[in-house]
Amino acid sequence: MAARPGPPYQALGRLIAAIGTGGFGQAAFELARDAVGADHIVAQLVRLDHIQGLFTQGLLAARIANTINQRYIERYHMLDKSLLSFRELGEGEPVVTRFDPQRNESPAYSAFFFERTGLCDKLSVVSNRGDSMAFCNLYRLASSSPFSRRDVQDAQALAPALMAAVWQHVDRSVPATLPIMSPSLEADAAERRALRRLSPREMEVCRRLLAGSSNEGVALDLAISTHTVRTLRKRVYKKLQVNSLSDLYARYLNAMSALVSGS
């Protein structure tokens, strides 16, 4: 990629001016593009009772960008192991992390968010504040090549100003530009307790079933046989006292989402 100019003060000024307006997402993308060479940006907010898409902006076609974000909010966040690690970063200065395929180790997740979209790399700028967490995912298209070490350093330098603006935008109580991606994560305490009684392997199977994976998909993700998946699936149904996948969705989808989101 061509060398970027010095600090993007003009883009930062446009972002500050756009706080509380419908143009905030576009201004955030322009800043991330100028400062880090990002091809797309997605911002999300996680609170105790819900996960919400704030905006998605950049070079991805709007239809594709909106679809993958909706799927992430609805189910695929349950396959995103980095989401829980974001909580562990604690409060203080925002932190930049890089997507690690080995940590997520889910072919279904990688295929949906990277192989099918032409994206090749992701940096997450994470900020925790009390019971809330906001993060901006910065993406690169395969045609642009992955982020370099310098890009990561530039993202970390950008992080305090970017996330301060995001929090200010959130505090203005402006309706999200993606309102359909704000499903409730409220769940009865009994359902959460039931999920916590699953063994680690049963929990992995249950999480993937709720994310929409087939028996074959679960087997591929966990490197086990479909016979083992069927056996574990029966155990999950018995422990959770459900008789079908539809029952599992109806009773435990929100509870699993809340656990995965750190609520």
VOGU-3710 file (C-alpha; in Angstrom, 3 decimals, decimal comma):
1> maarpgppyq> 0,000/0,000/0,000  1,109/3,558/-0,560  2,679/5,340/2,378  0,207/7,248/4,498  0,717/10,917/5,367  1,229/12,243/8,893  -1,379/12,248/11,696  -4,895/12,547/10,193  -5,921/15,661/12,097  -8,542/16,672/9,560
11> algrliaaig> -10,201/13,240/9,697  -10,128/13,364/13,504  -11,764/16,770/13,410  -14,535/15,433/11,170  -15,087/12,541/13,586  -15,458/14,886/16,561  -17,859/17,078/14,609  -19,938/14,006/13,686  -20,456/12,791/17,276  -24,154/12,308/17,880
21> tggfgqaafe> -25,062/12,389/14,193  -25,864/9,824/11,533  -22,556/10,589/9,823  -20,442/9,272/12,693  -19,824/5,854/11,132  -18,555/7,335/7,872  -16,301/9,743/9,761  -14,925/6,861/11,852  -14,165/4,877/8,688  -12,364/7,820/7,086
31> lardavgadh> -10,231/8,242/10,204  -9,385/4,520/10,370  -8,612/4,506/6,648  -6,300/7,514/6,878  -4,581/6,462/10,101  -4,305/2,688/9,724  -5,197/1,895/6,125  -8,382/0,050/7,168  -10,762/-1,028/4,409  -13,770/-1,377/6,702
41> ivaqlvrldh> -14,788/-0,618/10,291  -17,472/-2,133/12,496  -18,391/-0,858/15,972  -20,311/-2,809/18,577  -21,467/-2,164/22,125  -21,869/-4,860/24,772  -23,803/-4,182/27,967  -25,149/-6,462/30,681  -28,408/-7,094/28,879  -27,634/-6,799/25,191
51> iqglftqgll> -25,134/-6,670/22,375  -25,729/-3,970/19,794  -24,294/-3,059/16,427  -23,470/0,653/16,310  -22,355/0,997/12,692  -20,596/-0,738/9,816  -18,868/1,393/7,197  -16,259/1,046/4,490  -15,499/-0,760/1,269  -17,612/-3,875/1,761
61> aariantinq> -20,913/-3,784/-0,090  -23,642/-2,611/2,280  -25,675/-5,787/1,780  -22,729/-8,012/2,718  -21,629/-5,799/5,615  -25,112/-5,652/7,133  -25,690/-9,381/6,704  -22,484/-10,524/8,391  -23,012/-8,087/11,246  -26,560/-9,249/11,785
71> ryieryhmld> -25,415/-12,878/11,822  -22,630/-12,011/14,270  -25,028/-10,328/16,689  -27,620/-13,077/16,397  -25,382/-16,137/16,719  -21,806/-16,024/15,515  -20,564/-14,046/18,520  -20,938/-17,349/20,371  -18,075/-18,719/18,254  -15,877/-15,649/18,810
81> ksllsfrelg> -13,557/-16,589/21,664  -11,902/-13,178/21,538  -15,126/-11,614/22,842  -14,611/-13,027/26,333  -10,934/-12,086/26,272  -11,959/-8,464/25,655  -13,592/-8,416/29,093  -10,341/-9,571/30,655  -8,479/-6,506/29,366  -10,017/-4,405/32,140
91> egepvvtrfd> -10,615/-0,676/32,208  -8,075/1,987/31,355  -6,559/2,916/28,020  -8,088/1,178/24,978  -6,196/-1,875/23,782  -5,606/-3,110/20,231  -5,696/-6,856/19,638  -5,190/-8,791/16,418  -7,466/-11,560/15,222  -5,870/-14,931/15,920
101> pqrnespays> -7,372/-17,746/13,802  -5,861/-20,377/16,099  -7,548/-18,864/19,143  -10,947/-18,888/17,463  -10,286/-22,268/15,853  -13,678/-22,375/14,189  -13,680/-23,104/10,456  -17,345/-22,030/10,330  -16,519/-18,636/11,847  -13,485/-18,066/9,629
111> afffertglc> -15,327/-19,147/6,498  -18,305/-16,890/7,141  -16,413/-13,749/8,133  -13,275/-13,996/6,023  -13,353/-16,478/3,150  -16,814/-15,459/1,917  -16,254/-11,719/2,245  -12,737/-11,240/0,886  -11,509/-9,945/4,262  -8,089/-11,162/5,336
121> dklsvvsnrg> -7,207/-9,489/8,645  -8,793/-7,785/11,655  -7,635/-5,475/14,426  -9,961/-4,877/17,384  -9,777/-1,630/19,338  -11,330/-2,439/22,721  -12,461/-0,189/25,546  -14,133/-1,361/28,778  -16,068/1,076/30,929  -17,852/-0,299/33,980
131> dsmafcnlyr> -20,390/-2,900/32,900  -20,133/-1,824/29,262  -17,651/-2,596/26,528  -17,252/-0,941/23,136  -15,000/-2,196/20,371  -14,196/-1,211/16,819  -13,073/-3,910/14,413  -10,790/-2,651/11,661  -10,618/-4,903/8,592  -8,364/-5,362/5,595
141> lassspfsrr> -9,434/-6,843/2,293  -7,269/-9,540/0,757  -6,511/-7,164/-2,107  -4,854/-4,789/0,384  -2,775/-7,416/2,273  -2,794/-7,956/6,056  -2,007/-5,219/8,565  1,691/-4,631/9,142  3,439/-4,162/12,488  3,473/-0,420/11,781
151> dvqdaqalap> -0,289/-0,532/11,186  -0,800/-2,134/14,599  1,320/0,581/16,216  -0,656/3,263/14,389  -3,913/1,666/15,539  -2,736/1,736/19,154  -1,816/5,414/18,802  -5,250/6,105/17,344  -7,154/4,056/19,930  -7,588/6,653/22,752
161> almaavwqhv> -9,046/9,327/20,484  -11,186/6,888/18,482  -12,734/5,199/21,510  -13,240/8,472/23,372  -15,288/9,633/20,392  -17,220/6,337/20,285  -18,142/6,623/23,970  -19,215/10,224/23,474  -21,344/9,094/20,560  -22,919/6,338/22,686
171> drsvpatlpi> -23,541/8,741/25,573  -25,527/11,029/23,306  -28,107/8,222/23,231  -28,331/8,400/19,458  -30,287/5,423/18,064  -27,995/2,811/16,527  -27,738/2,961/12,764  -28,265/-0,804/12,768  -31,328/-1,165/15,023  -32,186/-4,686/13,892
181> mspsleadaa> -28,968/-5,962/15,441  -29,802/-5,354/19,083  -31,384/-8,568/20,365  -31,821/-8,842/24,118  -29,414/-11,098/25,989  -31,557/-11,240/29,131  -31,876/-14,770/30,406  -33,331/-16,487/33,468  -30,764/-17,371/36,099  -31,965/-20,986/36,001
191> erralrrlsp> -31,068/-21,300/32,313  -27,566/-19,936/32,893  -27,054/-22,322/35,810  -28,154/-25,223/33,638  -25,654/-24,286/30,929  -22,859/-24,027/33,488  -23,528/-27,641/34,509  -22,463/-28,832/31,058  -18,972/-30,247/30,733  -16,478/-28,132/28,745
201> remevcrrll> -16,890/-30,393/25,698  -20,680/-30,413/25,982  -20,616/-26,627/26,225  -18,560/-26,402/23,025  -21,071/-28,610/21,212  -24,057/-26,694/22,608  -22,521/-23,340/21,661  -22,012/-24,459/18,074  -25,478/-25,965/17,762  -26,975/-22,667/18,939
211> agssnegval> -24,777/-20,851/16,435  -26,405/-22,863/13,659  -23,779/-25,550/13,017  -24,805/-29,001/11,807  -23,445/-32,192/13,397  -20,879/-32,310/10,612  -19,920/-28,673/11,201  -19,467/-29,259/14,932  -17,334/-32,323/14,204  -15,123/-30,303/11,847
221> dlaisthtvr> -14,735/-27,447/14,336  -13,841/-29,721/17,259  -11,901/-32,362/15,283  -14,123/-35,184/16,524  -16,339/-37,722/14,775  -19,986/-37,101/13,975  -20,790/-40,130/16,147  -19,167/-38,370/19,119  -21,101/-35,201/18,300  -24,385/-37,119/18,307
231> tlrkrvykkl> -23,501/-38,676/21,671  -22,605/-35,312/23,185  -25,718/-33,749/21,685  -27,889/-36,340/23,449  -26,157/-35,571/26,737  -26,724/-31,836/26,235  -30,430/-32,380/25,533  -30,777/-34,582/28,626  -28,984/-32,159/30,968  -30,885/-29,155/29,637
241> qvnslsdlya> -34,181/-31,079/29,547  -34,992/-30,337/25,911  -36,212/-32,722/23,229  -35,221/-30,971/20,007  -33,037/-28,306/18,470  -36,016/-25,949/18,302  -36,518/-26,393/22,064  -32,833/-25,688/22,604  -33,101/-22,451/20,594  -36,260/-21,344/22,351
251> rylnamsalv> -34,986/-21,878/25,875  -31,233/-21,365/25,740  -30,200/-19,105/22,853  -30,422/-15,914/24,938  -28,794/-17,558/27,957  -25,817/-18,781/25,925  -25,444/-15,365/24,289  -25,359/-13,727/27,710  -22,684/-16,141/28,972  -20,498/-15,727/25,900
261> sgs> -20,792/-11,941/26,089  -19,533/-11,987/29,643  -22,809/-10,960/31,249
//
